[in-house]
Amino acid sequence: MADIRANTVLPADRRPVTLFTADRLKLVGELAVPLGAAASACVIFLHPLPTQGGMMDSHLLRKAAWRLPALAGIAVLRFNTRGTRSALGTSEGSFDGGDGERLDVAAALDLVEHEPLPQPWLVGWSFGSELGLRHGLDPSVTGLILLAPPLRQATSTDLRAWGASGKPVVAIVPEFDDYLRPPEARKRFAEIGQAEVVEVPGAKHLFVGYTERVLDEIVRCVQPTAYPLPRSWPPGQS
């Protein structure tokens, strides 16, 4: 048994995937699923702002793909939105400020349906949280998890639509966020009656040093029987 560290990669079936958008772009992605068993749920990650370095390899997304299939039986889809580059490659198209990216979100949902993978949750981080709120309210989506949501683009109309849907919405908000801190987040998300705001004490917008807490909160929502995640591998051994 060994402790799970920042660069620990646990067993999973990982493969590159291509997402096809309605405007005929090809997006670069990776799908990670549990080895030897069907996934019990899946998460679709929407990365931070690409003009500020956000991509499918942003640290929380990468570590989720390395850990969640093995530790929680959750499939992980992460991908680069249009025009975004990472080590796996560059998605076609150009950054569109969150508007054209609605087709990227739809392409991700299409891929999950095609696989098929169960109980898809959208998990958006920063800019990705705006994409989830604006473009993610699809009948196939089980719920929405927002990491450090700035709430700069999403409107009251978007929030009320999620509220009317009854789908679970969880905002994970750093205590010292650069854009939206927990007290204001609670006021803003009051427009979604079922929304839960989870404060992460001590954290900042990038959640550096708080990976375990964030992944635990994601698992608590998506696959609560696997919460909290073990901190060693293989689990249950001494």
C-alpha positions in Angstrom: 0.0 0.0 0.0 1.3 3.5 -0.9 0.1 7.0 -0.3 -1.5 8.7 -3.2 0.6 11.7 -4.2 0.2 14.6 -6.6 1.6 12.7 -9.6 0.1 9.3 -8.8 -1.6 7.7 -11.8 -4.0 4.9 -10.8 -5.2 2.1 -13.1 -7.9 2.9 -15.6 -8.7 2.4 -19.3 -7.6 5.7 -20.8 -7.9 6.6 -24.5 -7.9 9.7 -26.6 -11.3 10.7 -28.0 -12.4 13.1 -30.7 -15.5 15.3 -30.1 -17.4 16.5 -33.2 -19.3 19.8 -32.9 -22.3 20.8 -34.9 -20.2 23.4 -36.7 -17.8 20.7 -37.9 -14.9 21.2 -35.5 -12.9 18.3 -34.1 -12.1 18.7 -30.4 -9.3 16.9 -28.6 -10.2 14.9 -25.5 -9.5 11.9 -23.2 -11.9 9.4 -21.7 -10.9 7.5 -18.6 -13.1 4.6 -17.4 -12.7 2.0 -14.6 -10.8 -1.2 -15.4 -12.8 -4.4 -15.4 -16.1 -2.9 -14.4 -18.8 -0.6 -15.8 -18.7 3.0 -14.6 -21.4 3.9 -12.1 -21.5 7.5 -13.2 -19.5 10.0 -15.2 -18.2 13.5 -15.0 -17.6 15.8 -17.9 -15.0 18.5 -17.1 -15.2 22.0 -18.5 -11.8 23.6 -18.1 -10.8 27.1 -17.0 -10.3 30.1 -19.3 -8.0 29.1 -22.2 -6.7 32.6 -22.7 -5.3 32.4 -19.1 -3.8 28.9 -19.5 -6.9 26.8 -18.8 -7.1 23.4 -20.6 -8.0 19.8 -20.2 -4.7 19.2 -18.3 -5.4 21.9 -15.7 -4.3 20.2 -12.4 -7.7 19.3 -10.9 -9.0 17.8 -14.2 -5.8 15.8 -14.7 -5.8 14.5 -11.2 -9.5 13.6 -11.4 -8.8 11.5 -14.5 -5.9 9.8 -12.7 -7.9 8.9 -9.6 -11.6 8.8 -9.9 -12.0 5.8 -12.2 -10.0 3.6 -9.8 -11.1 5.1 -6.4 -14.8 5.8 -7.1 -15.8 3.9 -10.3 -16.5 7.2 -12.1 -15.7 7.7 -15.8 -14.0 11.0 -16.5 -14.2 12.9 -19.8 -12.0 15.9 -20.2 -11.5 17.8 -23.4 -10.1 21.1 -24.9 -12.7 23.5 -26.0 -12.3 25.2 -29.4 -8.9 26.6 -30.1 -7.5 25.2 -26.8 -4.1 23.5 -26.7 -2.7 20.9 -24.3 -0.2 18.1 -24.4 -2.7 15.8 -26.1 -3.2 18.3 -29.0 -5.1 21.4 -30.1 -8.8 21.5 -30.7 -9.9 23.0 -34.0 -11.5 26.5 -34.2 -11.0 29.6 -32.2 -11.9 30.7 -28.7 -15.3 32.4 -28.8 -15.7 33.8 -25.3 -18.2 31.2 -24.2 -20.7 31.6 -27.0 -19.6 29.2 -29.7 -18.5 26.9 -26.8 -22.1 25.9 -26.4 -21.5 23.5 -29.3 -18.5 22.1 -27.5 -20.6 21.3 -24.5 -23.2 19.7 -26.7 -20.5 17.6 -28.4 -19.3 16.3 -25.1 -22.8 15.2 -24.1 -23.2 13.5 -27.5 -20.0 11.5 -26.9 -21.2 10.4 -23.4 -24.5 9.3 -24.9 -22.7 7.4 -27.7 -20.4 5.5 -25.4 -22.9 5.1 -23.5 -22.0 6.3 -20.0 -24.4 6.6 -17.1 -25.5 9.6 -15.0 -23.4 12.4 -16.5 -22.6 15.3 -14.3 -21.0 18.5 -15.6 -18.1 19.9 -13.6 -17.1 23.4 -14.7 -14.1 25.2 -13.2 -14.1 29.0 -13.4 -14.8 29.8 -17.1 -16.0 26.2 -17.4 -18.6 26.9 -14.7 -20.0 29.7 -16.9 -20.3 27.2 -19.8 -22.1 24.8 -17.5 -24.6 27.3 -16.3 -25.2 28.9 -19.7 -25.2 25.8 -21.9 -25.3 22.7 -19.8 -29.0 22.4 -18.9 -29.7 19.3 -21.0 -32.2 16.5 -20.2 -29.4 14.0 -20.1 -27.4 15.9 -17.4 -27.9 14.6 -13.9 -26.4 17.7 -12.1 -23.9 20.5 -12.2 -20.8 21.1 -10.0 -19.2 24.5 -10.2 -15.6 25.0 -9.1 -14.7 28.6 -8.2 -17.5 30.1 -10.3 -17.0 33.8 -11.1 -20.6 34.3 -12.2 -19.5 37.0 -14.7 -21.3 35.7 -17.8 -24.2 33.5 -16.4 -27.3 35.6 -15.9 -30.2 35.5 -13.5 -32.2 33.8 -16.4 -29.6 31.0 -16.5 -29.7 30.6 -12.7 -33.5 30.5 -12.6 -33.6 27.9 -15.4 -31.4 25.6 -13.3 -33.6 26.3 -10.3 -36.8 25.4 -12.2 -35.1 22.2 -13.5 -34.8 20.8 -9.9 -31.4 19.3 -10.9 -28.7 19.4 -8.2 -26.3 22.3 -8.4 -23.3 22.5 -6.1 -20.9 25.4 -6.0 -17.5 24.8 -4.4 -16.2 28.2 -3.5 -12.7 29.1 -2.2 -12.6 31.2 0.9 -10.2 33.6 -0.7 -11.4 33.4 -4.3 -10.3 36.2 -6.7 -13.8 36.7 -8.1 -16.6 35.4 -6.0 -16.2 34.6 -2.3 -18.6 32.4 -0.2 -20.9 35.1 1.3 -21.6 36.7 -2.1 -21.9 33.3 -3.7 -24.7 32.3 -1.2 -26.6 35.5 -2.2 -26.2 34.9 -5.9 -27.0 31.2 -5.9 -30.2 31.9 -3.8 -31.8 32.1 -7.3 -31.4 28.4 -7.5 -33.5 27.1 -4.7 -31.8 23.7 -4.5 -28.2 25.0 -4.9 -25.6 24.1 -2.3 -22.6 26.4 -1.7 -19.6 24.6 -0.2 -16.9 26.8 1.2 -13.3 25.6 1.1 -11.5 27.4 3.9 -8.0 28.7 3.0 -8.3 28.0 -0.7 -7.8 30.4 -3.5 -9.2 30.4 -7.1 -6.8 27.7 -8.4 -7.3 25.4 -5.4 -3.6 24.7 -5.2 -3.0 22.4 -2.2 -6.7 21.5 -2.0 -7.1 18.8 -4.6 -8.2 16.1 -2.2 -10.9 18.3 -0.7 -12.3 19.3 -4.2 -12.2 15.7 -5.5 -13.9 14.5 -2.3 -16.7 17.0 -2.8 -17.2 16.0 -6.4 -17.4 12.3 -5.3 -19.8 13.2 -2.5 -22.2 14.6 -5.2 -21.7 12.1 -8.0 -21.0 8.8 -6.1 -21.6 9.3 -2.4 -20.9 5.6 -1.5 -17.3 6.3 -2.5 -17.0 9.4 -0.2 -14.5 10.2 1.2 -11.8 9.0 -1.2 -9.0 6.8 0.2 -5.6 8.4 0.5 -3.7 5.3 -0.4 -3.6 2.6 -3.0 -4.7 -0.2 -3.1 -7.5 0.9 -0.6 -8.4 -1.3 2.3 -5.0 -2.9 2.6 -2.6 -2.4 5.5 
